[in-house]
Amino acid sequence: PPKQLSPRSTGRTQSPAFSADGQWLAYFRWTSGTPPCRLVLRSLATDDERELPTVFDWIEWQRWLPDGKSLLVQGTTTLADSYGVHRVDIATGRSTLVKTAKDLGWLEPPAITRDGKTAYVTRFVFGSSHHRLSAWSIETGAVRDLAGGEGVAKAPGLSSDGLNLAVNMAGSKDRSITI
């Protein structure tokens, strides 16, 4: 049966993401402090929690990078024009804006390759009425569209060997999974 992590993991918490080694759980917690949104790292071996000292006002999702030393986070910081994807160093909490939402669009949580170089994302491009499935190079920032239009749905899934990408395609009448 489901097991609650701790009383602190209830209330305004959301967006859990496991590290690649399965030893850590990252999620965010809303607080009444400044900034209001805190990233939390929880050791599954010891149940210890650590809040990262970040500058996020809003977080939509976070995903571990395979190195286990950083997270990709989509959100807004206290800095101007900071809405987009940030890389957060889990040792220091320091965040670096990787790509603005203006440049990349609004993203659903990505599927990240094992080498941490590419993120497969479903993105809603501002000024467009459709979603696009794209391969985004985290290192160079280059974006290559793989599919687009009315039928691209959210949150692609990447096979553990990195060779296949599954995407839920939603047409006006039917939904299907495409590999």
C-alpha positions, 0 to 999 in steps of 0.5 A: 500500500502507499506509504506517506514519506513524512508529515513534511511531504504533505500539504503543498508539495508536488512534482516528485522525480527520482534520481537515476540511481533511485536513491533520491527523490526531488520535489518542491514545497510551497512555503509562506517564506521568500522565495515561496517555492523550495526544492527538496531532496530526500534520501530514500536510504536515510529519510533525511530531507534537505531544502535547496537554497534557491531563488525560485518564485514558481516551479512547474517541474524538475528532472534529475540529470543523469550525473546525479549532481544537478536538476533541470527545473522549469520555473521563474526566479526572482530575476527579471526575464527568468521564466524558462529551464534552469540547471540547479546544482544540488550541492549549492542550490545555484541555478543557471538559466539554460533556455528561456521560455521565450526561446523554447516555449512552455514545456511538459516534463522532458525525457532526458537521455542517459548521457544528459545531453538531450531532452525530448520535450513536448513544447507549446510554442508561444504564438502557435496553437499546437504542441511540438515534440522536439529534441533539445540539446541541453549542451548547445541549445539547438532544438530539432522538431520531430513531430508537431501539430494538433495531435502531439500530446504530453510527456514523452517516455524514453526507453531505458536503452535510449533507442525508442521514444513513446508519445501519446498522440491525441487526435480530435477523435482518437488517442494512440501511443506512437513509438 
